[in-house]
Every structure is written in structure tokens, then in C-alpha cells.
Amino acid sequence: MSESFEVSNNESAEVRSNRELWNNLSSVHPSSAFYDVPRFLTGQSALNCIEQELLGDITGKTILHLQCHFGLGTLSMARMGAIVTGVDFSEVAIQKARELNGQLKLKANFVEQDVNRLDEVLQGEFDIVFASFGIIGWHKDLARWARIVSHFLKADGKFVFAEFHPTFWMLSEDHSRVAYSYFQADAIVEENQKSYAAPEAGVLGTSYCWNHGLAEVFQALEQEGLTVMNFREYDFSPYPIFQATTEKEGRYYIQGMEHLVPLVYSLTARKNKTQGTPRLKENGP
């Protein structure tokens, strides 16, 4: 169930650099032990415990998955009975996602596009818009991002979101000290020399990211007619992404900082029944 869409070339230098990085990452991630594609193909879900709890029963639901990478989460939701559209701006990731779906033949479709320009190539509304882990920091303009979420939600539709906590993004790469302000307004520019999933691969690329506090996230969603229904903070990560890690029953902590700081948060939000589809007058970067 794959379709091809033309990708707009009208994008900022920051987005182009991030796209190049994610194309490089997407060339090595499918073969990494972190993503464990062979196990996924035998039936293992790529969704972690937090995501599964947030989603609940999604049988028959239409879902838009923003920043789906190479599709394991999208295809996992399709296995749960949903009809899912995954979106990512990396052509390498989308090509791999389509290859995997060609093997599995699930009710999934993949769109190659920057989510902030998704209205240029995709129409329709969905029961659920889903986004999770390592996605919000790639957006400079949260207002535009929230407008896209609202635009593609049906009235009374649900936004499901899980993300690393902004206090986590304040820490240095080795997580030993506070390196960035919680209220960081400027881009955090890094020269990436390795991947979180395949550190031995030596993937190179410059990333431009932005830290967004919780109030900024809440306000962006509420201004687009979404009401936050549930909000939670977690003192663990579902992924072993720290240089020094303590693990207990599939929950991962920064060694020496166990239970001291929130590492993840989640929320669900409803689109108000009276909220119409927002007008997308200007495209983001």
C-alpha cells in the first residue's frame, strides 16, 4: 500500500543538514542490534511499554505516525489492527520502511516528507496522530508542528505523544553535567560522529536541535485546539541510550542519577469537537 510523493525543495539549511544526517543514520540502523530487525520480522513489537499503554486498543483506527524513521513502530501498530500512515523526511528511511512492508504486507503506507510540510502532499484526517521519542527537538517552531498535528486529527481525535524529558536534553553528552539551559532558545548544533544505535558505524553529520520546555509544548497544543487529557513523567528510559547505564527489568537509568531526574514524559490530548481544521497559511522551515 505504498505511494510516492514529491518532496518540496523549499527548506532551510538546518532541515537539509538534519535530513542528510538522518539519511546517513538510516543507512546503518536497519542492520543494528539496537533495532533488531530479524526479531521484529518474526513478530516482536517495536513499541515499548510506555507507547503500548498510551495507545491501548487501536483495532480499526486510522493513525498518522509522525517521524516514523524506517517504519518499525508504524508496522507494529499495523500488526495491532490499525491502518497506519508513517511519515519521515529521510528518503533512505522511507525506502527501507516500504521494503519491510513489502515483506509483511500490512495495512501501512509511507510518505516521504518533512512533517512541517505534510499538508502539501497528504490529505485526510485520522483518529490518532502518534509521535514518540527523539522527535520534538528537531522542530524549531512548535507552533507549526502543533498546527500539523491538529490539521490531521479528526474532531475528538487523539494525539498520543511520548518523548525524552527536556531536563534530559540539558545534560552533556556523557550525562555528567548540565550543559544547556532548560530555556534554550538557540539551536544546539552538534557534529555527530556516531549513532546511538550503531556507535561503531562512524556516521557523520551536523545536527540542529532545539530544547522545548513542557510549558511550550502544552501551550502550542492548546493554541491549536487540543486539550491535554493525561500527562506523566517517568524516572527511566525504555531505551539503553546512556554512556553509563543501570538497568532493572527493562528500565534504564543514568548511572549515579537513578530516580533523581525525570527522563521521559508522555501525554495524550483530544482535539476539541468544535475545532475546525486549522488553516496552514505559512510553511515552517
PAZAPA-4460 file (N, C-alpha, C; in steps of 0.05 Angstrom, whole numbers, plus 32768, in hexadecimal, padded with zeros to 4 digits):
% residues 285
    n_x    n_y    n_z   ca_x   ca_y   ca_z    c_x    c_y    c_z   seq   type   mol
   8011   7FE8   8000   8000   8000   8000   8011   8019   8000     1      M     A
   8026   801A   7FF0   8038   8030   7FF0   8032   8044   7FD9     2      S     A
   8037   805D   7FDE   8033   8072   7FCA   804C   8083   7FCA     3      E     A
   8051   8090   7FB3   8067   80A2   7FB1   805E   80BF   7FB0     4      S     A
   806C   80D0   7FBE   8065   80EC   7FBF   807E   80FD   7FB9     5      F     A
   807A   8113   7FAC   8090   8126   7FA7   8097   8135   7FC0     6      E     A
   80B0   8137   7FC6   80B9   8145   7FDE   80C0   8162   7FD6     7      V     A
   80B6   8175   7FE6   80BC   8191   7FE0   80D9   8197   7FE6     8      S     A
   80E5   81A7   7FD4   8101   81AF   7FD7   8104   81CA   7FE6     9      N     A
   80ED   81D5   7FEE   80ED   81EF   7FFB   80F1   81EA   8019    10      N     A
   810A   81E6   8022   810F   81E0   803E   8128   81EF   8047    11      E     A
   812B   81F2   8061   8141   8201   806C   815B   81F0   806B    12      S     A
   8171   81FE   806E   818B   81F0   8070   818C   81DD   8088    13      A     A
   817E   81E5   809E   817D   81D4   80B5   816F   81B9   80AF    14      E     A
   8159   81BB   80A2   814A   81A3   809B   815A   8192   8087    15      V     A
   8167   819E   8074   8177   818F   8061   818E   8180   806F    16      R     A
   819A   818D   8082   81B0   8180   8091   81A5   8169   80A1    17      S     A
   818F   816D   80AF   8182   8158   80BF   8179   8141   80AD    18      N     A
   816F   8147   8095   8167   8132   8083   817F   8121   807A    19      R     A
   8195   812E   8074   81AD   811F   806C   81B7   810D   8083    20      E     A
   81B6   8118   809C   81BE   8107   80B2   81AC   80EF   80B5    21      L     A
   8192   80F3   80B2   817F   80DC   80B6   8180   80C9   809E    22      W     A
   8187   80D2   8087   818C   80BF   8071   81A4   80AE   8078    23      N     A
   81B9   80BA   8083   81D1   80AA   808B   81CA   8096   80A1    24      N     A
   81BA   80A0   80B5   81B2   808E   80CB   81A1   8077   80C1    25      L     A
   818F   807E   80AE   817C   8069   80A4   818A   8054   8093    26      S     A
   81A2   805A   808A   81B1   8046   807A   81BE   8031   808C    27      S     A
   81C1   8037   80A6   81CE   8023   80B8   81BB   8018   80CE    28      V     A
   81A6   8027   80D4   8194   801E   80EA   8186   8003   80E4    29      H     A
   817C   7FFE   80CC   816E   7FE4   80C8   817E   7FCC   80CD    30      P     A
   8199   7FCD   80CC   81AA   7FB6   80D2   81B5   7FB6   80EE    31      S     A
   81AC   7FC9   80FF   81B7   7FCB   811A   81A9   7FB8   812D    32      S     A
   81B7   7FB0   8142   81AB   7FA0   8157   8196   7FB0   8167    33      A     A
   819A   7FCA   8168   8187   7FDB   8177   816B   7FD8   816C    34      F     A
   8168   7FD8   8151   814D   7FD6   8145   8145   7FB8   8140    35      Y     A
   8158   7FA6   813E   8153   7F89   813C   813D   7F82   8129    36      D     A
   8141   7F89   8110   812D   7F85   80FB   8126   7F67   80F8    37      V     A
   8139   7F54   80F9   8132   7F38   80F6   811D   7F2F   810B    38      P     A
   8121   7F38   8124   810E   7F31   8139   80F3   7F3F   8134    39      R     A
   80F4   7F57   812A   80DB   7F65   8123   80CB   7F56   810E    40      F     A
   80D9   7F4C   80FA   80CC   7F3D   80E4   80BF   7F23   80ED    41      L     A
   80C9   7F19   8103   80BC   7F00   810E   80A4   7F06   811F    42      T     A
   809E   7F20   8124   8086   7F26   8133   8089   7F38   814B    43      G     A
   80A2   7F3F   8152   80A7   7F50   816A   809E   7F6C   8164    44      Q     A
   808F   7F78   8176   8087   7F94   8173   809E   7FA7   8177    45      S     A
   809F   7FBC   8168   80B4   7FD1   816C   80AA   7FE7   817F    46      A     A
   8091   7FE5   8188   8086   7FF8   819B   808E   7FF1   81B8    47      L     A
   8097   8004   81C7   809E   7FFE   81E3   8086   7FFF   81F5    48      N     A
   808A   7FFA   820F   8074   7FF8   8222   8064   8012   8224    49      C     A
   8072   8028   8224   8064   8042   8226   8052   8047   820E    50      I     A
   805D   8042   81F6   804D   8046   81DE   8035   8034   81DD    51      E     A
   8038   801B   81E4   8022   8008   81E2   800C   8010   81F6    52      Q     A
   8014   8019   820E   8000   8021   8221   7FF0   8039   8218    53      E     A
   7FFE   804D   820C   7FF1   8065   8202   7FDE   805F   81EC    54      L     A
   7FE5   804D   81DA   7FD5   8048   81C3   7FBC   8037   81CA    55      L     A
   7FBF   8023   81DB   7FA8   8012   81E1   7F9F   8002   81C9    56      G     A
   7F86   7FFC   81C8   7F7A   7FED   81B2   7F77   7FFF   819A    57      D     A
   7F85   7FFA   8184   7F83   800B   816C   7F78   7FFC   8154    58      I     A
   7F6B   7FE6   8159   7F5F   7FD7   8144   7F4D   7FE8   8133    59      T     A
   7F51   7FE9   8119   7F41   7FF7   8106   7F45   8015   8106    60      G     A
   7F57   8020   8116   7F5C   803C   8117   7F6E   8045   8101    61      K     A
   7F6A   805D   80F7   7F7D   8069   80E4   7F91   807A   80F3    62      T     A
   7FAA   8075   80EE   7FC0   8082   80FD   7FD3   808F   80EA    63      I     A
   7FDB   80A8   80F1   7FF1   80B6   80E3   8009   80B6   80F6    64      L     A
   801F   80A9   80ED   8037   80A7   80FD   804B   80BB   80F3    65      H     A
   8051   80D0   8102   8064   80E5   80FA   8080   80DD   8102    66      L     A
   8093   80E1   80EF   80AF   80DB   80F3   80B3   80BD   80FA    67      Q     A
   80AB   80AD   80E7   80A9   8090   80EC   80C4   8082   80E8    68      C     A
   80D9   8090   80E0   80F3   8084   80DA   80EF   806E   80C4    69      H     A
   80FA   8056   80C8   80F6   8042   80B2   80DF   802F   80B8    70      F     A
   80CC   8037   80C8   80B2   802B   80C8   80AB   8015   80DB    71      G     A
   80BD   800E   80EE   80B7   7FF7   80FF   80A0   7FFD   8112    72      L     A
   809E   8016   811D   8087   801D   812D   806D   801E   811D    73      G     A
   806F   8029   8105   8057   802A   80F4   804D   800E   80EE    74      T     A
   805E   7FFC   80E7   8057   7FE1   80E0   804D   7FD2   80F9    75      L     A
   8058   7FD8   8110   804F   7FCC   8129   8032   7FD3   812E    76      S     A
   802B   7FED   8129   800F   7FF5   812D   7FFC   7FE8   8119    77      M     A
   8006   7FE4   8100   7FF6   7FD6   80EC   7FF1   7FB9   80F5    78      A     A
   8005   7FAD   8101   8002   7F92   810C   7FEC   7F91   8121    79      R     A
   7FE8   7FA7   812F   7FD4   7FA9   8145   7FB8   7FAE   8139    80      M     A
   7FB6   7FB0   811F   7F9C   7FB3   8113   7F95   7FCE   8109    81      G     A
   7FA8   7FE1   810A   7FA3   7FFC   8101   7FAA   7FFF   80E3    82      A     A
   7FA0   8015   80D8   7FA6   801C   80BC   7FB8   8035   80BF    83      I     A
   7FD2   8032   80B8   7FE6   8045   80C1   7FF4   8052   80A9    84      V     A
   7FF9   806C   80AB   8009   807B   8098   8022   8085   80A7    85      T     A
   8039   807D   809F   8052   8087   80AB   805F   809C   809A    86      G     A
   806A   80B0   80A7   8076   80C7   8099   8092   80CC   80A3    87      V     A
   80A5   80D0   8090   80C0   80D8   8098   80CD   80E7   8081    88      D     A
   80DF   80F9   8087   80EC   8109   8072   8104   80FC   8066    89      F     A
   810C   80E5   8070   8123   80D6   8066   811A   80C3   8050    90      S     A
   8124   80C7   8038   811D   80B5   8022   8128   8099   8026    91      E     A
   8140   8097   8033   814B   807D   8039   813A   806E   804D    92      V     A
   8130   807C   8062   811F   806F   8075   8105   8065   8069    93      A     A
   80F9   8076   8059   80DF   806F   804D   80E2   8058   8039    94      I     A
   80F8   8058   802A   80FC   8041   8018   80FE   8027   8027    95      Q     A
   810D   8027   803E   810F   800F   804E   80F4   8007   805A    96      K     A
   80E5   801B   8063   80CA   8015   806F   80B8   8008   805A    97      A     A
   80B9   8012   8041   80A9   8005   802C   80B2   7FE9   8026    98      R     A
   80CD   7FE5   8027   80D7   7FCA   8022   80CD   7FB7   8038    99      E     A
   80CE   7FBF   8051   80C4   7FAE   8066   80A6   7FA8   8063   100      L     A
   8097   7FBD   805C   807A   7FB8   8059   8075   7FA7   8040   101      N     A
   8087   7FA7   802D   8084   7F95   8016   8086   7F78   801F   102      G     A
   8096   7F73   8033   8098   7F58   803E   8080   7F51   804F   103      Q     A
   8077   7F64   805F   8062   7F5E   8073   8046   7F62   8068   104      L     A
   8043   7F73   8054   8029   7F78   8047   8013   7F80   805C   105      K     A
   801A   7F94   806C   8007   7F9F   8080   7FF8   7FB7   8075   106      L     A
   7FE4   7FC0   8085   7FD5   7FD8   807D   7FE4   7FF1   8086   107      K     A
   7FF9   7FF6   8077   800B   800D   807D   8013   801A   8063   108      A     A
   8016   8034   8065   801F   8044   804E   8035   8057   8058   109      N     A
   8048   805E   8047   805E   806F   8050   8061   8087   803D   110      F     A
   8065   809E   8049   8067   80B7   803B   8081   80C4   8041   111      V     A
   8090   80CB   802C   80AA   80D9   802F   80A5   80F7   802F   112      E     A
   80A7   8104   8046   80A2   8121   8048   80AA   812B   8063   113      Q     A
   80B3   8144   8064   80B6   8152   807E   809A   8155   808A   114      D     A
   8097   814D   80A3   807C   814E   80AE   8071   816B   80AF   115      V     A
   8082   817F   80B1   8078   819A   80B2   806D   81A3   8097   116      N     A
   8071   8193   8082   8066   819A   8068   8054   8183   805E   117      R     A
   804B   8173   8070   803C   815C   8069   8022   8162   805B   118      L     A
   8016   8179   8061   7FFD   8181   8054   8000   8186   8036   119      D     A
   8019   8188   802D   801D   818C   8010   8019   8173   8000   120      E     A
   801B   815C   800D   801A   8143   7FFE   8006   812F   8008   121      V     A
   7FFA   8134   801F   7FE8   8120   802B   7FCE   812E   8033   122      L     A
   7FB8   8120   802E   7F9D   8129   8035   7F90   8116   8048   123      Q     A
   7F7B   811E   8055   7F6C   810D   8067   7F70   8113   8084   124      G     A
   7F60   8106   8095   7F61   8108   80B2   7F63   80ED   80BE   125      E     A
   7F6E   80EB   80D6   7F74   80D2   80E3   7F67   80D0   80FE   126      F     A
   7F62   80B8   8108   7F58   80B4   8123   7F6E   80BB   8137   127      D     A
   7F86   80B4   8131   7F9D   80B8   8143   7FB5   80C4   8133   128      I     A
   7FC2   80D8   813F   7FDC   80E0   8136   7FF0   80D7   814B   129      V     A
   8005   80CA   8143   8018   80BE   8156   8034   80C7   8150   130      F     A
   8043   80CE   8165   805F   80D5   8162   806E   80CE   817C   131      A     A
   8086   80C4   8179   8093   80BB   8192   80B2   80BA   8190   132      S     A
   80BF   80C3   81A4   80DB   80C0   81AB   80EF   80CB   8196   133      F     A
   80FB   80E0   819F   8110   80EC   818F   8106   80FB   8177   134      G     A
   80EE   8107   8178   80E3   8114   8161   80DF   8132   8165   135      I     A
   80D8   813B   817C   80D0   8157   817F   80E7   816A   817D   136      I     A
   80FF   8161   8184   8116   8173   8183   811F   817A   8167   137      G     A
   8115   816D   8153   811C   8173   8137   810B   818A   812C   138      W     A
   80F8   8194   813C   80E6   81A9   8134   80EE   81C4   8140   139      H     A
   80F3   81D7   812F   80F9   81F2   8139   80DF   8200   8141   140      K     A
   80CA   81FC   8132   80B0   820A   8136   809B   81F7   8140   141      D     A
   8096   81F7   815A   8082   81E4   8164   8065   81EC   815C   142      L     A
   8061   8206   8156   8046   820E   814E   803F   8201   8134   143      A     A
   8052   8200   8121   804D   81F2   8108   8048   81D4   810B   144      R     A
   8059   81C8   811C   8056   81AC   8122   803B   81A5   812E   145      W     A
   8032   81B5   8141   8018   81B0   814E   8001   81B5   813A   146      A     A
   8005   81C8   8127   7FF1   81CD   8113   7FEE   81B5   8101   147      R     A
   8004   81A8   80FA   8003   8190   80E9   7FF4   8179   80F8   148      I     A
   7FFB   8176   8112   7FED   8161   8122   7FCF   8166   8121   149      V     A
   7FC6   817E   8127   7FAA   8184   8127   7F9D   8182   810C   150      S     A
   7FAB   818A   80F7   7FA1   818A   80DC   7F99   816D   80D4   151      H     A
   7FA8   815A   80DC   7FA3   813E   80D3   7F93   812E   80E7   152      F     A
   7F8A   813A   80FD   7F79   812B   810F   7F5C   8130   8109   153      L     A
   7F4C   811B   810B   7F2F   811E   810A   7F25   812D   8123   154      K     A
   7F0E   8139   8121   7F02   8145   8139   7EFF   812F   814E   155      A     A
   7F07   8134   8166   7F08   8121   817C   7F1D   810C   8178   156      D     A
   7F2F   8110   8165   7F45   80FD   8161   7F5A   8100   8177   157      G     A
   7F6C   80ED   8179   7F7F   80EC   818F   7F9C   80EF   8185   158      K     A
   7FAB   8100   8192   7FC7   8102   818E   7FD5   80F2   81A4   159      F     A
   7FE7   80E0   819C   7FF6   80CF   81AF   8013   80D5   81AC   160      V     A
   8020   80DD   81C2   803B   80E8   81C0   804C   80DE   81D8   161      F     A
   8064   80D4   81D2   8077   80CD   81E7   8092   80D7   81DE   162      A     A
   80A1   80E3   81F1   80BA   80F0   81E9   80CE   80F0   8201   163      E     A
   80E7   80F2   81FA   80FB   80F7   820F   80F7   8112   821C   164      F     A
   80FA   8113   8236   80F4   812B   8245   8107   8141   823F   165      H     A
   80FE   815B   823F   8110   8171   823A   8127   8173   824E   166      P     A
   8123   8169   8266   813A   8169   8279   8150   8156   8270   167      T     A
   8149   8141   8262   815D   812F   8257   816D   813C   8241   168      F     A
   8160   814D   8231   816E   815A   821B   8181   8170   8226   169      W     A
   817E   8178   823F   8190   818B   824B   81AC   8180   8250   170      M     A
   81AE   8166   8251   81C7   8159   825A   81DC   8158   8243   171      L     A
   81F5   8157   824B   820B   8153   8238   8209   8137   822B   172      S     A
   8219   8133   8217   8218   8119   8208   821D   8102   821A   173      E     A
   822F   8105   822E   8235   80EF   8240   8223   80EF   8259   174      D     A
   820F   8102   8259   81FA   8104   826E   8206   8109   828A   175      H     A
   821D   8116   828A   822A   811B   82A4   8225   8136   82AF   176      S     A
   821A   8148   829F   8216   8164   82A8   8201   8171   8297   177      R     A
   81F7   8188   82A1   81E4   8198   8292   81F3   81A9   827E   178      V     A
   81ED   81A5   8264   81FC   81B3   824F   81EB   81C7   8240   179      A     A
   81D0   81C4   8242   81BE   81D7   8233   81A8   81E0   8246   180      Y     A
   819E   81F8   8240   8189   8203   8250   816E   81F5   824A   181      S     A
   815E   81F2   825E   8142   81E8   825A   8134   81FB   8246   182      Y     A
   813B   8214   8247   812D   8228   8236   813E   822E   821D   183      F     A
   814D   821B   8214   815E   821E   81FC   814D   8227   81E4   184      Q     A
   8153   823F   81DA   8144   824A   81C4   8153   8246   81A9   185      A     A
   816E   8247   81AA   817D   8244   8192   8180   8226   818B   186      D     A
   8187   8221   8173   818C   8205   816B   81A4   81F9   8179   187      A     A
   81A2   81E0   8180   81B8   81D1   818A   81C5   81C3   8172   188      I     A
   81DC   81CB   816B   81EA   81C1   8153   8200   81AD   815B   189      V     A
   81FE   8195   8150   8212   8180   8158   821C   8173   813F   190      E     A
   8236   816C   8140   8243   815C   812B   8242   813F   8134   191      E     A
   822F   8130   8128   822B   8114   8131   823E   8102   8123   192      N     A
   824D   80F2   8132   8260   80DF   8127   8259   80C2   812C   193      Q     A
   8242   80BE   8139   8239   80A3   813D   821B   80A2   8142   194      K     A
   820F   808B   813E   81F3   8088   8141   81ED   807C   815D   195      S     A
   81D6   8084   8168   81CD   8078   8182   81C7   805A   817E   196      Y     A
   81C0   8052   8166   81B9   8036   8161   81D0   8025   8157   197      A     A
   81E3   8032   8149   81FA   8024   813D   8213   8035   8141   198      A     A
   821D   8037   8159   8234   8049   815E   824D   8041   814F   199      P     A
   824F   8028   8147   8267   801F   8139   8267   8028   811B   200      E     A
   8250   8032   8112   824D   8038   80F5   825B   8052   80ED   201      A     A
   8260   8064   8100   826D   807D   80F9   825E   808E   80E6   202      G     A
   8244   8092   80EC   8233   80A2   80DC   8238   80C0   80E1   203      V     A
   823D   80CF   80CC   8243   80EB   80CE   822C   80FD   80C6   204      L     A
   8229   8113   80D3   8214   8126   80CB   8210   813C   80E0   205      G     A
   8208   8153   80D7   8202   8169   80E9   81E5   816B   80EF   206      T     A
   81DE   816C   8109   81C2   816D   8111   81BC   8188   811D   207      S     A
   81A4   8191   8118   8199   81AA   8123   8180   81A3   8133   208      Y     A
   8181   81A6   814D   816A   819F   815E   8163   81B6   8171   209      C     A
   814B   81B4   817D   8142   81C9   818F   8135   81BB   81A7   210      W     A
   813B   81C6   81BF   812F   81BB   81D7   8115   81CA   81DC   211      N     A
   80FF   81BC   81E1   80E5   81C8   81E6   80DB   81BF   8202   212      H     A
   80D6   81D3   8213   80CC   81CE   822E   80AF   81C4   822C   213      G     A
   80A6   81B9   8242   808B   81AD   8243   8075   81C2   823E   214      L     A
   8078   81DA   824A   8064   81EF   8246   8062   81F6   8228   215      A     A
   8078   81F7   821A   8078   81FD   81FD   8068   81E8   81EE   216      E     A
   806C   81CE   81F5   805E   81B9   81E8   8040   81BB   81ED   217      V     A
   8038   81BE   8206   801C   81C0   820E   800F   81D8   8200   218      F     A
   801C   81EF   8200   8010   8206   81F4   800C   8204   81D6   219      Q     A
   8020   81F8   81C9   801E   81F4   81AC   8006   81E3   81A5   220      A     A
   8002   81CD   81B4   7FEB   81BB   81AE   7FD1   81C9   81B5   221      L     A
   7FCF   81D6   81CB   7FB6   81E2   81D4   7FAE   81F9   81C1   222      E     A
   7FC1   8207   81B6   7FBB   821D   81A3   7FB0   8212   8189   223      Q     A
   7FB4   81F8   8183   7FA9   81EC   816B   7F90   81DB   8171   224      E     A
   7F83   81E0   8188   7F6A   81D3   818E   7F6C   81B7   8199   225      G     A
   7F83   81B0   81A5   7F86   8196   81B2   7F87   819A   81D0   226      L     A
   7F78   8188   81DD   7F77   8188   81FA   7F87   8171   8205   227      T     A
   7F9B   8176   8216   7FAB   8161   8221   7F9A   8152   8236   228      V     A
   7F98   8138   8232   7F87   8127   8244   7F97   8119   8259   229      M     A
   7FAE   810F   8251   7FBF   8100   8264   7FDC   8109   8260   230      N     A
   7FEB   810C   8276   8007   8113   8275   8015   8104   828A   231      F     A
   802C   80F8   8282   803C   80E8   8296   805A   80EE   8291   232      R     A
   8069   80EC   82A7   8086   80ED   82A6   8091   80D3   82B1   233      E     A
   80A8   80CA   82A5   80B3   80B0   82AC   80D1   80B5   82B4   234      Y     A
   80DA   80A6   82C8   80F6   80A8   82D0   8108   8094   82C2   235      D     A
   80FE   8088   82AD   810E   8074   829E   810A   8079   8280   236      F     A
   811D   806D   8270   811A   806C   8253   8114   8050   824B   237      S     A
   8103   804C   8236   80FF   8031   822C   8116   8028   821A   238      P     A
   812A   8039   8215   813F   8032   8204   815A   8036   8211   239      Y     A
   816E   8025   820C   8189   8028   8218   819A   803B   8208   240      P     A
   8196   8055   820B   81A3   8069   81FB   81B8   8078   820A   241      I     A
   81BE   8071   8222   81D1   8080   8233   81EC   8073   8231   242      F     A
   8201   8084   8234   821C   8079   8233   8222   8067   824B   243      Q     A
   8217   806F   8263   8219   805E   827B   81FD   8058   8284   244      A     A
   81F5   803F   8282   81D9   8037   8286   81D5   8023   829C   245      T     A
   81C0   8028   82AB   81B6   8014   82BE   819B   800A   82B4   246      T     A
   8198   7FEF   82B4   817F   7FE3   82A9   8171   7FD3   82BE   247      E     A
   8157   7FD5   82BF   8147   7FC4   82D1   812C   7FBE   82C3   248      K     A
   8128   7FA5   82BC   810F   7F9B   82B1   8107   7FAB   8298   249      E     A
   811B   7FB0   8287   8115   7FBF   826E   8112   7FDC   8271   250      G     A
   8119   7FE7   8288   8118   8004   828C   8135   800D   8290   251      R     A
   813D   8023   8282   8158   802B   8280   815C   8047   828E   252      Y     A
   8171   8049   829E   8177   8061   82AD   8193   806A   82A8   253      Y     A
   8198   8084   82AB   81B3   808F   82AA   81C1   8086   82C3   254      I     A
   81D7   8078   82C0   81E6   806F   82D8   81EE   8086   82EA   255      Q     A
   81E7   8083   8303   81ED   8098   8316   81D7   80AD   8319   256      G     A
   81C3   80AC   8308   81AD   80BF   8309   8192   80B0   830A   257      M     A
   8193   8097   8313   817A   8087   8314   8165   8095   8324   258      E     A
   814D   8098   8319   8135   80A2   8327   8137   80BF   832F   259      H     A
   814B   80CE   8325   814F   80E9   832E   8142   80FE   831B   260      L     A
   8141   80F8   8301   8136   810B   82EE   8123   80FC   82DB   261      V     A
   810F   810B   82D0   80FE   80FF   82BC   810D   80FC   82A2   262      P     A
   810A   80E5   8295   8118   80DF   827C   8105   80DF   8264   263      L     A
   80EB   80DA   826A   80D7   80D7   8254   80BD   80E3   825E   264      V     A
   80AD   80ED   824B   8092   80F5   8252   807F   80EC   823C   265      Y     A
   8066   80EB   8242   8052   80E3   822E   8038   80F3   8232   266      S     A
   8029   80F6   821D   800F   8103   821F   7FFC   80F8   820A   267      L     A
   7FE3   80FA   820F   7FCE   80F7   81FB   7FBD   8110   81FB   268      T     A
   7FB5   8118   81E3   7FA5   8130   81E0   7F8E   812C   81CD   269      A     A
   7F77   8138   81D2   7F60   8135   81C1   7F5C   814F   81B1   270      R     A
   7F55   814B   8198   7F4E   8163   8188   7F31   816A   818D   271      K     A
   7F2C   8183   8195   7F11   818B   819C   7EFD   8186   8185   272      N     A
   7EE6   817D   818B   7ED2   8176   8177   7ECA   818E   8166   273      K     A
   7ECB   81A6   8172   7EC3   81BE   8163   7EDA   81CA   8153   274      T     A
   7EF2   81BE   8156   7F0A   81C9   8149   7F0A   81C1   812C   275      Q     A
   7F0A   81D4   811A   7F0C   81CD   80FE   7F29   81C7   80F6   276      G     A
   7F2D   81BF   80DD   7F48   81BA   80D3   7F57   81D4   80D1   277      T     A
   7F6E   81D7   80DF   7F7C   81F1   80DE   7F86   81F8   80C3   278      P     A
   7F86   8211   80BD   7F91   821B   80A4   7FB0   821D   80A6   279      R     A
   7FBD   8211   8092   7FDA   8211   8093   7FE4   8225   807F   280      L     A
   7FE5   823E   8088   7FEB   8255   8076   8009   8255   806E   281      K     A
   801A   824E   8081   8037   8250   807B   8044   8236   8082   282      E     A
   8057   822E   8072   8066   8216   8078   807E   821C   8089   283      N     A
   8084   8209   809B   809B   820C   80AC   80B4   8206   809D   284      G     A
   80CA   8208   80AB   80E4   8204   809E   80E8   81E7   8096   285      P     A
***
